[in-house]
Each structure stands twice: as C-alpha cells, then as structure tokens.
Amino acid sequence: MVSPHESSFPLQPISMAKSNPNRPKSSCLSDTLLFIAGAMVALLLFWAIYSSLNPNLTQNPSLSSIPTKTNTPNFEDSLLNCPSGAQDLQLNKDPSPNFYDDPNLSYSIEKPMKNWDEKRRNWLRQNPSFAAGSRERVVLVSGSQAGPCRNPIGDHLLLRFFKNKVDYCRIHGYDFFYNNALFHPKMFTFWAKIPVIRAAMIAHPEAEWVWWVDSDAAFTDMEFKLPLEKYRDHNLIVHGWTNLIYEKRSWTGLNAGVFLIRNCQWSMDFMDVWASMGPQTTEYDQWGKTQKTLFKDKFFKESDDQTGLAYLLVKEKERWGKKIFLESDYYFEGYWEEIVGTLQNITNKYLEIEKGVAGLRRRHAEKVSEYYGEMREEYVRGWGSLRGSYRRPFITHFTGCQPCSGVHNTEYSSKSCWDGMQKALNFADNQVLRSFGFVHKDLDSPGVSPVPFDFPA
C-alpha cells in the first residue's frame, strides 16, 4: 500500500566507476630498488623479471578477455558492454568538440532535446574510459527547498536523510547530486524534480540511469542493489501495481517519489510530455480537472506529477506503457507506517543468522561491503521482500509526514512521524556503523556503543 500523500519536494544521486582491484600495484621491493638504484632502467628490469615469475600480475583471467581496443564496426557497443573497472577513468581530459560545444544546447525543460542517444554515444566514443561499464552506471538525485525548514527539527531530519543517501552511494560507488535550487521558477513542489532530472542526464552522459529518491525516503537495506538486468527492456521503473492503475484507476496505484529512468532519448521525450501537465503551462488547471475525472479517488484539484504519470500509463499505454515497469516485487519504495513497527524484529532475525555464520559477523573494511551483502543473500533469499517479510525493506518512504514543513497528514501524529524516521534512520545507520565498530544502543536512541569482537556470537 502507498500513502495517498507524497512528499512535496524530493531529489537525487551519484555514479562512480569502481577502481580495478586486479590492477597490479607497486611493491615495497620496487620502491627499494628505486631508492637504491635511482634509475628507471633498474625498475623496468625488475618488473620484467618479477612478471615472468608471477604471471598472474599480467595475465589475470578475469581481465584477459576484455579488449582494450577494438576495430569492429560496433565500437561503441563493445565499450558499453565492458564491465565496470575495465579501464581507469580519465578525469583530466575532455576531447572536443562534442555536444557541450553547441551554443543551442539547452539544459532547460522548455527546449526539447533532440538526438540525445547519438550525442551520448559520440561522447562515450570520445571518452572510452567512461564507456566501460556505463550500462550499469547510476546517478542518484535528490534535493529539497532552498530556504530553512519551518519545522524546528526539519533541517536536522533532512540532514539525516541526506547522510543516509550519501552512505548508500559511497558503499555502492554511485554518484550523488543533491539539489536545493529551483531549476524552473514555475515548476514548484512535486514538479520541481523533472527539470533537475533532465539536467542531470545532460550533466552525466556517462551514466545509463538517473535515480530519483525523495528527500523523505531512506535506504533501509544498505546492501541491496538495483536488479538492473531485470529492467533491461524498460526505461522507467516506478513502484506500482497494474491492477490499481488499469482496473481501479487509482491515483495511488503508483508512487512517483522514487523512480529510476534511463538516460536516453525516450526519457527526454517522455519528460517533455509529462511536464506538459505542470504549473508552467497554460493548461495546468484543465489538466487538474482531467486527472480528477479519470482517477475518481483523487481528492485535490491541482494537476500533480504522480497522477500525470498514471494518466499517461492509462491513456497512452501503447506509446509509453511498454517501456514503463511497475515494480511490486520488493520495496522499491515502501510505505513507512507498515514498515517501522517491524524493524526491531528484522534486526533480531539478522542477528540470529550472524550468530550461526562466522563469515557474516567478521569485521571487514567498508569497501568490501558488497561482498558480504552477496554472502548474506544466500540466507535471506527465501524470506520474501514485502509486508510480513523478515527481510530488510529496501527504501522506506515517509509519505505524508512532511519533515521540513511539519504540515503532516492529519491521519498521523507528528510524534509517530518523527519517531518513525528516527527508527528507520538508526536501523539503516547501524548497517553502516558496523564497519566503523559501533551501533546505536537501540533504534530509538541517537547514542552508540562499541561492537565487541565476534559480535553477536
């Protein structure tokens, strides 16, 4: 279930290619030779001898099949399919000319983008180090209003939500862009995200996906990664249910506060059409009436982005629906009221597993967290991923709580919202702090305690 109220202004991420762990490093012995000999010839001779004795340094099986150069006609495609980390990113070069040098290029939502796929492809050809692994590269985007929060604790809560997203991106190597500027003066509240996402696509041609996550949504499974292969034939992924959209015609049949959109021409065109229902257009009032007519359970008259997306699914299914994936198999974003009360039991269940599996409770560097997440998957795979499951919910979304304004849905008390946020953020924080040797004393407390060796055995 989703709440019938979404947050007023959500924003997004970062994509970062991982360094290659198999790339040979300079050894202490080579440094010694440099110091003693002081000559490059000696160093080269040393490496020649050392490599012959250690063939794994130059013939790593995991990299031997990856070409560094190709003469095939589909040069771009061969690069795009290279695994992440196949080449070091060249951050100190920018070949020209490319689409950025076109004076007619506009980042604004008001000027359509043409031939974006070709522009991206050409840019990646100029920058082959970024092309490697680009199929799986993600930029997270989020944000909030420019001014201080009216709610006395609103800025603190937004800071904690921000930290949560930074933690997730750092662990998984994603870029993160957090914005608090209004990119279009008339596209306010929930519409503000669309101009930001469009600009992020242009700013990050190296990324295949832009992932919008509302400011009031928290990652509560820091190990889970998006199943991108599942979405290989789709361009927009949003949490939703087909029967609620197509049969019951409910505007809460999906939630537009968290979505993943492919960086391609289809998405540019789709956002142009989606934005045409926004407050910057002369048809804004009429679109509100049209949405309310189609979706009878919509209780306010203004045109909003969530109902606009549902409208395009219903009315232009052939044009857009085939490339939109309504994700309902896991908490792509989960309604907080049905989640926060389960977090302590979930914590206990994970600790039970760790008591019996020494590898899962082993201390480790944060940089290898994904390895332990993959190890844990063997033990939680059969738990399910939705309500009633012991598995960590991926994203917990505090729809209707409005942490910044404080004007929450009257169905909730302010205490239930703020307490729920603290529980969810501490629950997520514990997964991060374990790598630093600490955890929160309990999910309701800001205080932390050291983690004993071999905890929780």
Backbone torsions as a table, in degrees:
resi	resn	phi	psi	omega
1	MET	NA	144.8	173.3
2	VAL	-115.1	154.7	176.7
3	SER	-73.5	144.9	177.2
4	PRO	-74.4	10.2	179.2
5	HIS	-130.2	122.5	176.1
6	GLU	-102.9	162.3	-177.4
7	SER	-70.9	159.4	-170.7
8	SER	-79.3	-31.0	-176.0
9	PHE	-153.7	93.3	179.2
10	PRO	-93.6	155.2	174.8
11	LEU	-146.1	-173.1	-157.7
12	GLN	-139.5	-164.6	-156.1
13	PRO	-100.7	-164.7	-177.4
14	ILE	-140.3	142.1	175.8
15	SER	-120.0	131.2	-176.2
16	MET	-135.7	127.5	177.7
17	ALA	-72.5	140.5	-179.7
18	LYS	-81.4	147.7	175.5
19	SER	-72.0	154.4	-176.8
20	ASN	-80.1	113.9	-177.6
21	PRO	-70.2	-14.4	-177.6
22	ASN	-94.3	-2.5	-179.2
23	ARG	-70.0	128.5	-177.1
24	PRO	-63.7	140.1	179.0
25	LYS	-105.4	156.8	175.0
26	SER	-66.1	134.3	-178.8
27	SER	-90.8	165.7	176.2
28	CYS	-61.3	-34.9	-180.0
29	LEU	-63.0	-40.4	179.8
30	SER	-65.0	-36.9	177.4
31	ASP	-63.9	-38.1	179.2
32	THR	-64.0	-42.6	178.7
33	LEU	-63.4	-38.9	177.7
34	LEU	-60.0	-43.4	-177.6
35	PHE	-66.5	-41.5	-176.5
36	ILE	-75.8	-48.7	-174.2
37	ALA	-84.1	-40.0	-179.6
38	GLY	66.8	24.2	-176.1
39	ALA	-137.9	140.9	-179.8
40	MET	-65.9	-31.0	-177.7
41	VAL	-62.1	-42.6	179.8
42	ALA	-63.4	-39.4	179.8
43	LEU	-64.0	-45.0	180.0
44	LEU	-63.5	-39.9	178.5
45	LEU	-63.4	-42.7	177.9
46	PHE	-58.1	-46.2	-178.2
47	TRP	-67.0	-35.4	178.8
48	ALA	-62.5	-44.3	179.9
49	ILE	-68.7	-44.9	-176.3
50	TYR	-63.8	-38.6	-179.3
51	SER	-66.3	-36.5	179.7
52	SER	-66.5	-29.3	179.0
53	LEU	-85.0	-20.1	-177.0
54	ASN	-128.9	76.2	-174.5
55	PRO	-62.3	-21.6	-179.5
56	ASN	-65.2	-19.5	179.6
57	LEU	-70.3	-28.3	-176.2
58	THR	-116.3	-10.0	-176.9
59	GLN	-130.9	52.0	178.8
60	ASN	-65.7	122.7	-176.7
61	PRO	-58.3	-31.5	-176.9
62	SER	-71.7	-16.6	-178.5
63	LEU	-114.6	-11.8	-172.5
64	SER	-65.7	-25.6	-178.4
65	SER	-90.4	1.1	-178.0
66	ILE	-95.0	113.0	-179.0
67	PRO	-72.6	141.1	175.3
68	THR	-92.2	-12.5	179.3
69	LYS	-151.9	142.4	179.7
70	THR	-140.7	146.4	178.3
71	ASN	-111.8	13.5	-179.4
72	THR	-71.3	154.8	179.9
73	PRO	-59.2	-32.4	-178.2
74	ASN	-93.2	59.5	-176.3
75	PHE	-58.5	-44.0	-177.1
76	GLU	-64.2	-43.8	-176.2
77	ASP	-64.5	-38.4	-180.0
78	SER	-65.2	-34.2	177.6
79	LEU	-72.7	-42.5	-176.8
80	LEU	-61.9	-26.1	-177.7
81	ASN	-92.4	0.2	177.1
82	CYS	-68.6	142.9	177.5
83	PRO	-66.1	152.2	178.8
84	SER	-60.3	137.7	178.3
85	GLY	93.5	0.8	-178.9
86	ALA	-66.4	-27.0	178.5
87	GLN	-137.9	152.9	174.2
88	ASP	-72.9	140.3	178.6
89	LEU	-70.1	132.3	178.0
90	GLN	-91.2	94.6	-175.1
91	LEU	-89.9	-8.9	-176.5
92	ASN	-108.7	20.1	178.2
93	LYS	-133.3	150.3	175.1
94	ASP	-153.3	85.9	-178.6
95	PRO	-57.7	150.0	178.8
96	SER	-137.6	162.2	-3.7
97	PRO	-83.9	160.4	171.5
98	ASN	-146.7	-169.3	-172.4
99	PHE	-61.9	-23.7	178.5
100	TYR	-65.7	-21.8	-178.4
101	ASP	-85.8	-0.9	178.6
102	ASP	-80.3	116.0	-178.7
103	PRO	-64.1	-18.1	-179.5
104	ASN	-88.8	-5.8	178.0
105	LEU	-66.1	132.5	180.0
106	SER	-126.3	136.0	174.8
107	TYR	-83.7	-9.4	-173.8
108	SER	-75.2	144.5	177.2
109	ILE	-67.1	-17.8	-175.9
110	GLU	-80.7	-13.6	178.8
111	LYS	-115.3	115.8	-176.7
112	PRO	-58.4	145.2	174.4
113	MET	-94.9	129.4	179.8
114	LYS	-115.1	147.3	175.0
115	ASN	55.7	37.7	-177.3
116	TRP	-65.5	-37.7	179.0
117	ASP	-60.0	-42.5	178.9
118	GLU	-67.3	-40.2	178.8
119	LYS	-62.2	-45.6	178.2
120	ARG	-62.5	-43.9	-178.1
121	ARG	-61.6	-43.8	-180.0
122	ASN	-66.8	-38.1	178.6
123	TRP	-64.2	-40.7	178.9
124	LEU	-67.9	-32.0	175.5
125	ARG	-66.3	-36.7	177.6
126	GLN	-71.9	-24.9	-175.6
127	ASN	-125.3	69.0	-173.2
128	PRO	-62.1	-24.0	178.7
129	SER	-67.2	-28.5	176.6
130	PHE	-82.7	-27.8	179.9
131	ALA	-63.3	-35.0	179.1
132	ALA	-62.8	119.4	178.4
133	GLY	81.4	6.6	-175.2
134	SER	-67.1	-23.2	179.8
135	ARG	-61.4	-25.1	-177.8
136	GLU	-114.3	11.7	-177.4
137	ARG	-84.9	133.3	-174.3
138	VAL	-125.6	138.7	170.8
139	VAL	-114.8	121.0	176.9
140	LEU	-86.6	137.0	-179.5
141	VAL	-129.8	135.5	176.8
142	SER	-153.1	-180.0	179.4
143	GLY	170.1	177.7	-179.2
144	SER	-153.1	-179.2	-176.1
145	GLN	-68.5	163.2	-175.3
146	ALA	-76.0	-33.6	-174.6
147	GLY	-91.9	172.7	177.8
148	PRO	-62.9	155.1	178.6
149	CYS	-74.6	145.9	175.5
150	ARG	-75.9	-33.9	176.8
151	ASN	-68.1	126.9	-176.5
152	PRO	-54.5	-31.1	179.3
153	ILE	-105.4	10.1	-175.6
154	GLY	-63.6	-44.0	-179.3
155	ASP	-65.3	-36.6	177.2
156	HIS	-64.6	-43.5	179.9
157	LEU	-64.6	-42.7	178.3
158	LEU	-63.4	-35.9	177.2
159	LEU	-62.7	-41.1	179.9
160	ARG	-68.4	-39.3	175.6
161	PHE	-64.1	-38.6	177.7
162	PHE	-62.6	-47.9	178.9
163	LYS	-57.1	-42.2	179.9
164	ASN	-57.5	-42.4	179.9
165	LYS	-70.8	-38.6	176.8
166	VAL	-61.4	-43.4	178.8
167	ASP	-59.1	-47.9	-178.0
168	TYR	-61.4	-44.8	-178.5
169	CYS	-66.3	-38.9	179.2
170	ARG	-63.4	-42.1	-178.0
171	ILE	-65.2	-36.0	-174.1
172	HIS	-105.2	2.0	176.0
173	GLY	73.9	32.3	177.7
174	TYR	-97.6	147.5	170.0
175	ASP	-77.0	152.9	-176.9
176	PHE	-137.0	125.4	175.6
177	PHE	-118.2	119.1	177.4
178	TYR	-112.1	124.7	-173.5
179	ASN	-119.6	137.2	171.9
180	ASN	-129.8	27.1	174.6
181	ALA	-110.6	145.5	179.2
182	LEU	-86.9	109.3	-175.1
183	PHE	-74.6	-21.6	173.5
184	HIS	-134.3	121.2	-171.8
185	PRO	-60.7	-22.2	-178.3
186	LYS	-102.3	-10.9	-180.0
187	MET	-95.3	85.1	-174.1
188	PHE	-98.9	-179.5	179.5
189	THR	43.7	-127.7	-173.5
190	PHE	-67.0	-18.7	178.7
191	TRP	-77.7	-16.0	-174.4
192	ALA	-63.0	-24.5	-176.3
193	LYS	-67.8	-32.0	-172.3
194	ILE	-64.9	-48.1	176.2
195	PRO	-60.7	-33.4	-179.8
196	VAL	-67.8	-44.2	-179.7
197	ILE	-63.4	-42.7	179.2
198	ARG	-60.9	-45.0	178.9
199	ALA	-64.8	-35.7	178.6
200	ALA	-64.9	-35.1	177.6
201	MET	-62.7	-43.0	-179.6
202	ILE	-69.9	-37.8	-179.2
203	ALA	-71.9	-19.9	-176.8
204	HIS	-128.8	67.2	178.1
205	PRO	-66.2	-16.5	179.4
206	GLU	-76.0	-11.4	-176.1
207	ALA	-101.9	136.0	177.9
208	GLU	-80.2	-29.4	-174.3
209	TRP	-129.5	143.3	167.7
210	VAL	-115.5	129.9	-172.2
211	TRP	-118.6	108.7	178.0
212	TRP	-87.3	130.3	176.0
213	VAL	-133.7	121.0	-179.3
214	ASP	-54.6	153.5	-179.7
215	SER	-63.4	-25.1	-178.0
216	ASP	-99.7	21.3	176.9
217	ALA	-113.0	136.8	-176.8
218	ALA	-121.1	140.0	170.5
219	PHE	-73.4	121.6	179.9
220	THR	-115.8	5.0	165.0
221	ASP	-130.3	97.8	-173.8
222	MET	-74.0	-11.2	-179.7
223	GLU	-93.9	-25.3	-174.0
224	PHE	-68.7	137.8	176.7
225	LYS	-118.0	149.6	178.8
226	LEU	-59.0	133.2	176.9
227	PRO	-79.8	73.2	-172.2
228	LEU	-60.4	-32.7	179.4
229	GLU	-62.2	-33.0	177.9
230	LYS	-61.5	-28.3	-174.8
231	TYR	-103.0	18.7	-172.8
232	ARG	-61.4	-25.3	-178.3
233	ASP	-102.5	11.8	-176.9
234	HIS	-127.7	159.5	-177.0
235	ASN	-116.5	-15.6	179.6
236	LEU	-140.6	125.7	-179.7
237	ILE	-119.7	126.8	-178.0
238	VAL	-142.6	146.8	178.5
239	HIS	-70.8	123.1	-178.9
240	GLY	-176.0	177.0	-174.7
241	TRP	-134.0	125.8	-175.1
242	THR	-62.1	-39.2	-177.5
243	ASN	-67.2	-35.4	179.2
244	LEU	-70.4	-31.1	179.6
245	ILE	-80.6	-54.3	-170.0
246	TYR	-86.8	-28.2	-178.1
247	GLU	-99.8	-51.5	-176.4
248	LYS	-88.4	-10.5	-180.0
249	ARG	49.8	55.6	179.6
250	SER	-103.5	134.2	179.3
251	TRP	-72.5	-13.8	174.8
252	THR	-95.9	16.7	177.2
253	GLY	-73.4	-7.7	173.4
254	LEU	-150.3	168.6	176.4
255	ASN	-131.3	120.0	-176.1
256	ALA	-89.9	13.5	179.3
257	GLY	-80.5	-17.1	176.1
258	VAL	-139.8	122.5	174.9
259	PHE	-156.0	156.4	-179.3
260	LEU	-114.9	126.9	-176.6
261	ILE	-130.7	134.8	-178.0
262	ARG	-73.5	143.4	-179.6
263	ASN	-84.9	84.9	-174.3
264	CYS	-152.9	173.4	-178.3
265	GLN	-64.2	-37.6	177.8
266	TRP	-53.8	-45.0	-177.9
267	SER	-67.7	-38.6	176.5
268	MET	-60.0	-45.2	179.7
269	ASP	-66.1	-42.4	-179.1
270	PHE	-62.5	-43.4	-179.0
271	MET	-66.3	-31.5	175.4
272	ASP	-61.5	-44.7	-179.6
273	VAL	-69.4	-43.1	179.1
274	TRP	-60.3	-45.8	-178.7
275	ALA	-67.4	-20.6	-179.0
276	SER	-65.1	-10.6	175.7
277	MET	-94.1	1.9	-173.0
278	GLY	-82.6	174.4	-174.1
279	PRO	-71.2	-8.3	178.1
280	GLN	-82.1	-5.9	-176.3
281	THR	-103.3	158.1	178.5
282	THR	-73.9	-15.2	-178.4
283	GLU	-94.2	9.7	-173.8
284	TYR	-56.2	-48.7	-179.2
285	ASP	-63.4	-40.3	-179.7
286	GLN	-67.2	-36.8	178.4
287	TRP	-64.6	-34.8	176.8
288	GLY	-60.9	-44.0	178.8
289	LYS	-65.7	-41.2	-178.8
290	THR	-64.4	-43.5	178.7
291	GLN	-62.8	-42.5	-177.4
292	LYS	-68.4	-30.0	178.1
293	THR	-69.5	-41.2	-177.9
294	LEU	-76.6	-39.6	-177.9
295	PHE	-109.5	95.9	-171.0
296	LYS	-64.4	-24.8	-177.4
297	ASP	-84.9	-2.0	176.4
298	LYS	-71.6	124.0	-170.6
299	PHE	-104.6	-0.2	177.0
300	PHE	-124.6	155.6	-168.1
301	LYS	-87.1	-19.4	-176.0
302	GLU	-71.8	145.7	172.9
303	SER	-70.6	130.2	179.2
304	ASP	-126.9	161.4	-174.5
305	ASP	-66.9	-36.2	-177.3
306	GLN	-66.5	-47.5	178.3
307	THR	-68.4	-33.3	176.7
308	GLY	-61.2	-41.3	177.7
309	LEU	-65.6	-43.4	177.7
310	ALA	-62.1	-38.5	178.4
311	TYR	-60.3	-45.1	-179.3
312	LEU	-65.7	-33.6	176.3
313	LEU	-64.9	-42.1	-176.9
314	VAL	-77.3	-48.3	-171.9
315	LYS	-86.6	-25.4	-179.3
316	GLU	-129.0	47.7	-176.6
317	LYS	-60.7	-42.2	-178.2
318	GLU	-64.7	-35.3	-177.4
319	ARG	-79.3	-41.6	-172.7
320	TRP	-118.0	-32.8	-169.9
321	GLY	-59.9	-31.2	-176.8
322	LYS	-66.8	-23.0	-178.6
323	LYS	-103.4	5.3	179.3
324	ILE	-108.0	127.4	-178.1
325	PHE	-107.5	120.3	175.7
326	LEU	-90.9	106.1	-174.9
327	GLU	-87.7	119.9	178.3
328	SER	-133.3	9.1	-177.3
329	ASP	-83.0	-19.2	178.2
330	TYR	-152.1	173.9	-177.5
331	TYR	-77.8	73.5	172.4
332	PHE	-58.2	-33.4	160.8
333	GLU	-155.5	129.1	-175.4
334	GLY	-115.9	145.4	-179.1
335	TYR	-71.0	121.8	-169.4
336	TRP	-58.7	-35.7	-174.8
337	GLU	-63.3	-30.2	-179.7
338	GLU	-90.8	-0.6	-175.3
339	ILE	-109.2	-47.2	-166.9
340	VAL	-60.9	-31.4	-179.9
341	GLY	-71.5	-12.1	-178.0
342	THR	-99.4	-6.7	-169.0
343	LEU	-66.0	-35.8	179.7
344	GLN	-67.8	-41.8	177.9
345	ASN	-63.4	-38.0	177.5
346	ILE	-64.3	-42.7	177.0
347	THR	-56.9	-46.7	-179.1
348	ASN	-62.6	-38.6	-179.3
349	LYS	-65.4	-42.2	178.4
350	TYR	-66.1	-37.3	178.0
351	LEU	-66.0	-34.8	176.6
352	GLU	-60.3	-42.5	178.9
353	ILE	-63.2	-44.7	-177.6
354	GLU	-64.1	-31.5	178.3
355	LYS	-61.0	-31.2	-177.5
356	GLY	-98.3	-7.0	-176.9
357	VAL	-126.9	101.3	-175.6
358	ALA	-60.8	-35.1	-178.4
359	GLY	-62.3	-32.8	-178.5
360	LEU	-76.0	-25.6	-179.3
361	ARG	-98.1	3.7	-180.0
362	ARG	-66.6	138.4	173.7
363	ARG	-64.6	143.5	179.6
364	HIS	-157.3	162.6	177.5
365	ALA	-71.3	147.9	-179.4
366	GLU	-61.1	-31.8	-176.4
367	LYS	-62.1	-21.9	-179.9
368	VAL	-105.8	23.0	-178.1
369	SER	-60.5	-34.8	-179.0
370	GLU	-61.5	-34.6	178.7
371	TYR	-60.8	-43.4	-178.9
372	TYR	-73.4	-29.3	173.9
373	GLY	-64.7	-40.9	177.3
374	GLU	-66.7	-37.3	177.7
375	MET	-64.4	-42.2	-177.9
376	ARG	-67.1	-28.5	-176.8
377	GLU	-56.5	-33.5	179.3
378	GLU	-58.9	-29.9	-174.2
379	TYR	-96.5	-16.3	-176.6
380	VAL	-114.0	-3.8	-172.7
381	ARG	-56.8	-36.9	-175.5
382	GLY	-88.5	9.8	-174.9
383	TRP	-84.1	-9.5	-171.4
384	GLY	82.7	177.9	-175.4
385	SER	-137.8	5.2	-175.6
386	LEU	-123.7	-157.4	-174.6
387	ARG	-55.8	133.9	-179.4
388	GLY	90.2	-7.3	-179.9
389	SER	-84.5	153.2	174.0
390	TYR	-88.7	-1.0	-179.7
391	ARG	-76.7	146.0	177.6
392	ARG	-60.2	132.6	174.9
393	PRO	-69.6	137.4	-174.7
394	PHE	-65.0	-58.6	179.5
395	ILE	-128.2	129.9	176.0
396	THR	-106.9	121.8	-171.9
397	HIS	-111.5	122.1	-177.4
398	PHE	-91.5	58.9	178.0
399	THR	-63.5	134.8	177.8
400	GLY	88.7	-9.7	-177.9
401	CYS	-86.7	-27.8	177.1
402	GLN	48.0	66.6	-175.6
403	PRO	-60.9	-28.0	-176.9
404	CYS	-82.1	-48.8	-179.5
405	SER	-79.7	-29.5	-176.8
406	GLY	81.6	-3.7	-178.9
407	VAL	-87.3	76.5	-174.4
408	HIS	-82.2	164.4	174.6
409	ASN	-56.2	133.6	-176.7
410	THR	-67.5	-11.9	176.3
411	GLU	-70.2	-19.2	-179.1
412	TYR	-113.6	156.8	168.7
413	SER	-91.3	155.6	178.3
414	SER	-61.5	-35.7	-179.5
415	LYS	-62.5	-41.6	-179.6
416	SER	-64.8	-36.9	177.8
417	CYS	-66.1	-52.7	-174.3
418	TRP	-68.1	-40.0	178.0
419	ASP	-65.2	-39.9	179.0
420	GLY	-64.1	-39.8	177.8
421	MET	-63.5	-43.1	-179.6
422	GLN	-62.7	-42.7	178.8
423	LYS	-60.3	-49.7	-176.2
424	ALA	-65.0	-41.8	-178.5
425	LEU	-70.5	-37.1	175.1
426	ASN	-67.9	-37.7	177.1
427	PHE	-59.3	-45.4	177.8
428	ALA	-69.2	-41.1	-177.5
429	ASP	-62.4	-34.5	178.6
430	ASN	-60.1	-35.6	179.6
431	GLN	-67.8	-28.6	178.6
432	VAL	-83.2	-47.9	-173.8
433	LEU	-65.7	-23.4	178.1
434	ARG	-54.4	-37.6	179.7
435	SER	-70.8	-14.3	179.3
436	PHE	-105.5	3.9	174.4
437	GLY	89.9	14.0	-177.8
438	PHE	-139.3	160.1	169.0
439	VAL	-144.5	160.0	175.0
440	HIS	-66.5	144.1	-179.1
441	LYS	-60.1	-38.3	170.3
442	ASP	-158.4	171.6	-173.5
443	LEU	-70.3	-12.9	179.2
444	ASP	-98.4	-0.4	-172.0
445	SER	-114.2	138.4	173.5
446	PRO	-77.4	-17.1	-178.4
447	GLY	-72.4	153.9	179.3
448	VAL	-125.1	159.9	177.6
449	SER	-130.2	150.8	176.2
450	PRO	-64.1	148.2	177.7
451	VAL	-93.8	119.8	179.8
452	PRO	-64.0	155.1	176.5
453	PHE	-60.0	137.9	-179.7
454	ASP	65.3	19.8	174.6
455	PHE	-62.5	137.8	6.0
456	PRO	-104.8	34.0	-178.0
457	ALA	-61.0	NA	NA
